[in-house]
Amino acid sequence: MWLTEGYSIRQLKHFSHHHERKLRYIINRSLNTYPDQSHKSYLPHKYLIFDGTFLFQRKGIAALMDSQYNTIISGKYGISESSQKDLYLFFNPLKHYQLNPRCFTVDGNPNVIRFLKIMWPEAIIQRCVIHIQRQGLMWCRQNPKRLDARKLRNIFLQIPKIITHGQRDIFLSDFDAWEKRYGSKLQATPEKGWITSDLKRARSMLLKAIPNMFHFLDDPFISKSTNSLEGYFARLKNHYRHHRGLSPHKRPIYFDWYFFLKNR
């Protein structure tokens, strides 16, 4: 389908040799009907990546990817990760059609994690290690002057390199030593400046993330990051730039066709 290839009308005229009016007619006709996905089966998909992104005017879009094959199994425009109602609209049809995953890899949004645990209490939740490191380094600053911040920053730098249980144990030991030396003291300090507040956030995030950071070490099919889905979103946004003039009621149909035809 030309609409999902990221071509402008001018480029389509060159490739297809159709008149612009004819091309617009073909595109508009396609955007009057959603793709038929009633035949899809979700049962085989066990290892999943879920993430969302924003387009323009804070309009959200969410997608679910099979991490074993890097293929999109579901995507929807107008979904906010902070809305339980939106998450229900996204996931409930999948559960109805027998989606029964073993694991979700997510970016750490607490609302998403809470919802997935309710819908699939037996599923493993794997936190994206890249998001953990990225957020932790931001809160610790690039060149921190405080000794506790410098040491915590060095701990965050270890995260992407962890590929064995031994490396995980070293990481946990280093953080445990940091926590004993600085953690309780940091938590008890009444100081409320930006640097101290951000350092507290970095510590709190890591404490909460650790229980769900290393499931991928026990199962090689579990993705340790959401990078593949973020790459997909980058390509989607690049293609959509050629169609930003779509009317609001046609945008959901456009994205349904994109997810249907461009599932990699």
Secondary structure as the mmCIF struct_conf table of DSSP 4:
data_model
#
loop_
_struct_conf.conf_type_id
_struct_conf.id
_struct_conf.beg_label_comp_id
_struct_conf.beg_label_asym_id
_struct_conf.beg_label_seq_id
_struct_conf.end_label_comp_id
_struct_conf.end_label_asym_id
_struct_conf.end_label_seq_id
HELX_RH_3T_P HELX_RH_3T_P1 TRP A 2 GLU A 5
TURN_TY1_P TURN_TY1_P1 GLY A 6 GLY A 6
HELX_RH_AL_P HELX_RH_AL_P1 ILE A 9 SER A 16
HELX_RH_AL_P HELX_RH_AL_P2 GLU A 20 SER A 30
TURN_TY1_P TURN_TY1_P2 LEU A 31 ASN A 32
BEND BEND1 THR A 33 THR A 33
TURN_TY1_P TURN_TY1_P3 SER A 38 HIS A 39
TURN_TY1_P TURN_TY1_P4 LEU A 43 PRO A 44
STRN STRN1 TYR A 47 PHE A 54
BEND BEND2 PHE A 56 PHE A 56
TURN_TY1_P TURN_TY1_P5 GLN A 57 ARG A 58
STRN STRN2 GLY A 60 ASP A 66
TURN_TY1_P TURN_TY1_P6 SER A 67 ASN A 70
STRN STRN3 THR A 71 TYR A 77
BEND BEND3 GLY A 78 GLY A 78
TURN_TY1_P TURN_TY1_P7 GLU A 81 SER A 82
HELX_RH_AL_P HELX_RH_AL_P3 GLN A 84 HIS A 96
TURN_TY1_P TURN_TY1_P8 TYR A 97 GLN A 98
BEND BEND4 ARG A 102 ARG A 102
STRN STRN4 CYS A 103 VAL A 106
HELX_RH_AL_P HELX_RH_AL_P4 PRO A 110 MET A 119
TURN_TY1_P TURN_TY1_P9 PRO A 121 GLU A 122
BEND BEND5 ALA A 123 ALA A 123
STRN STRN5 ILE A 124 ARG A 127
HELX_LH_PP_P HELX_LH_PP_P1 CYS A 128 CYS A 128
HELX_RH_AL_P HELX_RH_AL_P5 VAL A 129 CYS A 140
BEND BEND6 GLN A 142 ASN A 143
BEND BEND7 ARG A 146 ARG A 146
HELX_RH_AL_P HELX_RH_AL_P6 LEU A 147 GLN A 158
HELX_RH_3T_P HELX_RH_3T_P2 ILE A 159 LYS A 161
BEND BEND8 THR A 164 THR A 164
HELX_RH_AL_P HELX_RH_AL_P7 HIS A 165 TRP A 178
HELX_RH_PI_P HELX_RH_PI_P1 GLU A 179 GLY A 183
HELX_RH_AL_P HELX_RH_AL_P8 SER A 184 ALA A 188
HELX_RH_AL_P HELX_RH_AL_P9 TRP A 194 ALA A 209
HELX_RH_3T_P HELX_RH_3T_P3 ILE A 210 ASN A 212
TURN_TY1_P TURN_TY1_P10 MET A 213 MET A 213
HELX_RH_3T_P HELX_RH_3T_P4 HIS A 215 LEU A 217
TURN_TY1_P TURN_TY1_P11 ASP A 218 ASP A 218
TURN_TY1_P TURN_TY1_P12 PRO A 220 PHE A 221
BEND BEND9 ILE A 222 ILE A 222
BEND BEND10 LYS A 224 LYS A 224
BEND BEND11 THR A 226 THR A 226
HELX_RH_AL_P HELX_RH_AL_P10 ASN A 227 TYR A 240
HELX_RH_3T_P HELX_RH_3T_P5 ARG A 241 HIS A 243
TURN_TY1_P TURN_TY1_P13 ARG A 244 GLY A 245
TURN_TY1_P TURN_TY1_P14 PRO A 248 LYS A 250
HELX_RH_AL_P HELX_RH_AL_P11 ARG A 251 LEU A 261
#
